[in-house]
């Protein structure tokens, strides 16, 4: 994620880049995951600490497997990748 970017913004941006497709051509991320909950899960706590010490969240979006690690790193695997 880039500074001041939500995890959902990072997912959409990264999938758009991976698929070489304009943002406007991607399906709505909200249609596959509760975006407010996902943003809250990866937003820092009031004291600045991470909410997740370990673990990850995974889901399918726009024909890609998405995995977001506890530190906010977005990993993408398209269907046609081995």
N, C-alpha and C positions, 0 to 999 in steps of 0.2 A: 504494500500500500504506500501511496505517496503521502506526504505530510498533509494534514487537514482533509484527508479523503476517507470516506466511510468504506467499510468492507464491501458493501453492496455496489458502490461506485467502482471500486477496484475490480470486482468480479465482472461487471458489465464491460468496463474498459479493456480488461485483459482478454475476455472472450472475443470481443470485437477485433482486437489485434490478432489473436490466434486464428480466427476464421477469416481475417482480412475482409471484414464486412462492416458497413457503417452501423453505428449504434442504433439508428432508426430501423434497421432491418432485423434486429434481434427481437425475440419474443420478450414479453414483460417478465422481468425477474420475479416480480410479485406473484405471477401466476404459478410459480413452482416452489417458492419459499416465503415465509413470513419475514419480509425485509426489515421491519422495525425490530423484531426479536433478534435477527442476525446482527444488525448494527449494534444493538445493546450488548449482545454477548461479546463482541469484539471491541467495544468502546472502553476506554480506561475508566477505572473507578474514580470517585471524587478525589482521592488522594494520589491519583496518577498511576497506581498499580494496575497490572493487567487483571481482567476478571478470570481468565483461564490460565492456570499454571501449566497445564499440559492437555493433550488431547487434540481432537480435530472435529470438524463438521464436514460432512460430505453430502452431495446431492447432484442431480442431473439438471443441466440447464443448456438449452439450445444445442442439443445433440453432443454435449460434452460432459464428462465426469469432472465435477468441481470438488476440490478438497481444500479447506482452509485450515491451516495449522494454528495451534494455540497462540503463536506469535503474529498472526495475521497474514502469513504468506499464502498467496492464492496459487494453487497448482491446478493445471488444466490438462485434460487428456481428451482429444477429439476421438470420435468413434473410429475413424480410419487409421489411427495410430496403433502401432504394435505395442 
